[in-house]
């Protein structure tokens, strides 16, 4: 069974969410780290506390440490940061990271490319200037990890398209994990991923021990189980690099549990 590190969605018009959760488990997903706004997240967490790991996302440029404190008081296990106006490594953000660390929470950072239109004109979190994806490079996470070394970090999307940079940061800091979620990583050639995780055919066990299963797909949509293609992708990667079962289990659930302090 897998624990999803990067999920979205909430029941909405799905009248039988209990059946949906049951079918997710039948398809191999035991729990999900659900990333949503607090008003949508906590009601579904209350409904499915043994399925949902609550990770509220925040506007990094307007949220305060006190607000983050209140989210943990409501049951948050971590915070999702995305769309910064400055580099994630900017010192103005450090009080936010320290607050997450003080709760032993997981800081999930969107890294790399963001779809056109997000956080731009007309979006609910409209920014004063267009998104600069270089603010979300894995290199910025390197600065965060050095400044707050006890902060547990998960780099979502493996830094797309800065894959090599993400590998270097993930394998250089003991408090940094990453996932291959999103619409790009699973479309890349397995040859590329083999070279990252098993260069010259030699398995990089430590690199794999920092990876978490994640899809960035939407759950709770009737008869929509988009995460299944990511299960297939990760399994194909495991086969290609000849990963032992112990490391497969770590990627599928153990690494995220470790990042969550479980």
C-alpha positions in Angstrom: 0.0 0.0 0.0 1.1 3.5 -0.8 0.8 6.9 0.9 0.3 9.7 -1.5 2.6 12.7 -0.8 0.9 15.2 -3.1 -2.9 15.1 -3.5 -5.6 17.7 -4.2 -9.4 17.7 -4.2 -12.3 17.4 -1.8 -15.7 15.6 -2.0 -17.8 18.5 -3.3 -20.6 17.0 -5.3 -19.4 13.4 -4.7 -22.3 12.0 -2.8 -20.6 8.8 -1.8 -17.0 9.8 -0.7 -16.8 6.8 1.6 -17.0 4.5 -1.5 -14.4 6.6 -3.2 -12.0 6.1 -0.3 -12.6 2.4 -0.3 -11.9 2.2 -4.0 -8.7 4.2 -3.6 -7.5 1.6 -1.0 -8.5 -1.2 -3.3 -6.2 0.4 -6.0 -3.3 0.7 -3.6 -3.6 4.1 -1.9 -3.9 3.8 1.9 -3.6 7.5 2.9 -3.1 10.8 1.1 -1.3 14.0 2.1 -4.1 16.3 1.0 -3.1 19.8 -0.1 -6.0 22.3 -0.1 -7.1 25.6 1.3 -8.0 25.3 5.0 -11.7 25.8 4.4 -11.9 22.8 2.2 -9.2 20.7 3.9 -10.2 20.4 7.5 -13.8 19.3 6.9 -12.6 16.4 4.8 -9.9 15.6 7.3 -12.6 15.5 10.0 -14.6 13.1 7.8 -11.7 10.8 6.9 -9.0 11.2 9.6 -7.5 7.8 8.8 -7.2 8.6 5.1 -6.3 12.3 5.0 -3.1 13.9 6.1 -3.9 17.6 6.2 -1.5 20.0 4.5 -3.0 23.5 4.0 -1.5 25.7 1.3 -0.8 29.3 2.1 0.1 32.5 0.3 3.7 32.7 1.3 3.7 36.5 0.8 0.8 37.3 3.1 0.6 34.5 5.6 1.9 35.2 9.1 3.6 32.9 11.7 0.5 33.3 13.9 -1.7 32.0 11.0 0.6 29.0 10.5 0.4 28.4 14.3 -3.4 28.4 14.0 -3.3 25.9 11.1 -1.3 23.4 13.2 -3.8 24.0 16.0 -6.5 22.8 13.6 -4.6 19.6 12.9 -2.2 20.5 10.0 0.8 18.1 9.6 2.6 20.5 7.3 2.3 23.6 5.1 2.5 23.9 1.3 4.4 26.9 0.0 4.0 28.1 -3.6 4.3 31.1 -5.9 6.7 33.3 -3.9 7.4 36.9 -5.0 11.0 36.4 -3.9 13.3 33.4 -3.8 12.2 30.7 -1.2 15.7 31.5 0.3 14.8 35.1 1.0 15.3 35.8 4.7 11.9 37.5 4.9 10.4 34.0 4.8 12.5 32.5 7.5 10.0 33.2 10.4 7.4 31.1 8.5 9.8 28.2 8.1 10.8 28.5 11.8 7.1 28.3 12.8 6.7 25.1 10.7 9.8 23.6 12.3 8.6 24.5 15.8 5.6 22.2 15.2 7.8 19.4 13.8 5.8 19.9 10.6 6.7 19.2 7.0 7.3 22.1 4.6 6.3 21.2 1.1 7.7 23.5 -1.5 6.5 23.7 -5.1 9.7 23.6 -7.1 10.3 24.5 -10.7 7.8 25.3 -13.4 4.3 26.4 -12.7 1.4 26.3 -15.2 0.7 29.5 -17.0 -2.1 31.5 -15.3 -1.5 30.5 -11.7 -1.1 33.4 -9.3 -1.5 35.8 -12.2 -4.2 38.3 -13.2 -7.7 37.0 -12.4 -6.4 34.3 -10.1 -7.7 34.2 -6.5 -4.1 34.8 -5.3 -3.2 37.4 -7.9 0.4 38.6 -7.6 1.5 42.2 -8.4 4.0 40.8 -11.0 4.2 37.7 -13.1 5.4 34.5 -11.5 9.2 34.0 -11.7 9.9 30.2 -11.6 13.5 30.9 -10.8 12.3 31.8 -7.3 11.3 28.2 -6.9 14.5 26.5 -8.1 15.9 23.7 -6.0 18.9 25.9 -5.4 16.6 28.1 -3.3 15.8 25.1 -1.1 19.5 24.6 -0.6 19.6 28.0 1.2 16.5 27.2 3.2 17.9 23.8 4.3 21.2 25.5 5.4 19.3 28.3 7.3 16.8 26.0 9.0 18.6 22.6 9.2 16.0 20.9 11.3 13.1 21.9 9.0 11.7 18.8 7.2 11.4 19.6 3.6 9.7 18.0 0.6 10.5 19.4 -2.9 7.4 18.8 -5.0 7.9 18.0 -8.7 11.7 17.3 -8.4 12.5 20.9 -9.5 11.1 20.5 -13.1 13.1 21.3 -15.3 16.1 21.5 -12.9 16.2 17.8 -12.4 20.0 17.5 -11.7 19.8 20.4 -9.3 17.0 18.8 -7.4 19.0 15.5 -7.2 22.0 17.4 -5.8 20.0 19.2 -3.1 18.0 16.1 -2.1 21.1 14.0 -1.6 23.1 16.8 0.1 20.7 17.6 3.0 19.4 14.9 5.4 16.2 17.0 6.0 15.2 17.2 2.3 13.0 14.8 0.4 11.4 15.0 -3.1 8.7 13.6 -5.2 8.1 13.0 -9.0 4.6 14.4 -8.9 3.1 16.6 -11.6 2.5 16.5 -15.3 6.1 16.4 -16.5 8.3 13.9 -14.6 6.2 10.8 -15.6 6.4 11.8 -19.2 10.2 12.0 -19.3 12.2 9.0 -20.5 13.0 6.3 -18.0 16.5 6.5 -19.4 16.9 9.9 -17.8 15.5 8.7 -14.4 17.7 5.6 -14.6 20.7 7.9 -15.0 19.7 9.9 -12.0 18.9 7.0 -9.7 21.2 4.3 -11.1 24.0 6.0 -13.0 25.9 3.6 -15.2 23.6 0.8 -13.9 24.7 1.2 -10.3 21.7 1.9 -7.9 22.1 5.1 -5.9 20.4 3.7 -2.8 20.7 7.0 -0.8 19.1 9.1 -3.6 16.2 6.6 -3.8 15.8 6.7 0.0 15.0 10.4 -0.3 12.1 10.0 -2.8 8.4 9.9 -2.0 5.6 8.6 -4.1 3.4 11.5 -5.3 1.1 12.3 -8.2 -0.4 15.8 -7.8 -3.7 14.5 -9.0 -7.2 15.2 -7.8 -9.0 12.8 -5.5 -12.6 12.6 -4.5 -13.8 13.0 -8.1 -16.3 10.3 -9.0 -14.7 7.4 -10.9 -11.4 9.4 -11.3 -8.3 7.5 -10.2 -5.7 9.4 -12.1 -3.1 8.4 -9.6 -3.0 5.0 -11.1 -0.7 6.1 -14.0 1.7 7.4 -11.4 1.7 4.1 -9.6 2.6 2.5 -13.0 5.3 5.1 -13.6 7.0 4.5 -10.2 6.7 0.7 -10.6 8.4 0.9 -14.0 11.1 3.0 -12.5 11.7 0.5 -9.7 12.0 -2.3 -12.3 14.3 -0.3 -14.5 16.8 0.5 -11.7 16.3 -2.9 -10.0 15.3 -1.4 -6.7 15.0 -3.9 -3.8 11.7 -4.3 -2.1 12.9 -2.4 1.0 13.6 0.7 -1.0 10.3 0.4 -2.9 8.5 0.3 0.4 10.4 3.3 1.6 9.4 5.4 -1.5 5.8 4.2 -1.4 5.2 5.1 2.2 8.2 4.9 4.6 10.0 8.1 3.5 6.9 10.3 3.8 6.1 8.8 7.2 9.7 9.7 8.2 9.3 13.2 6.9 6.1 13.5 8.9 7.7 12.2 12.0 5.7 9.0 12.2 
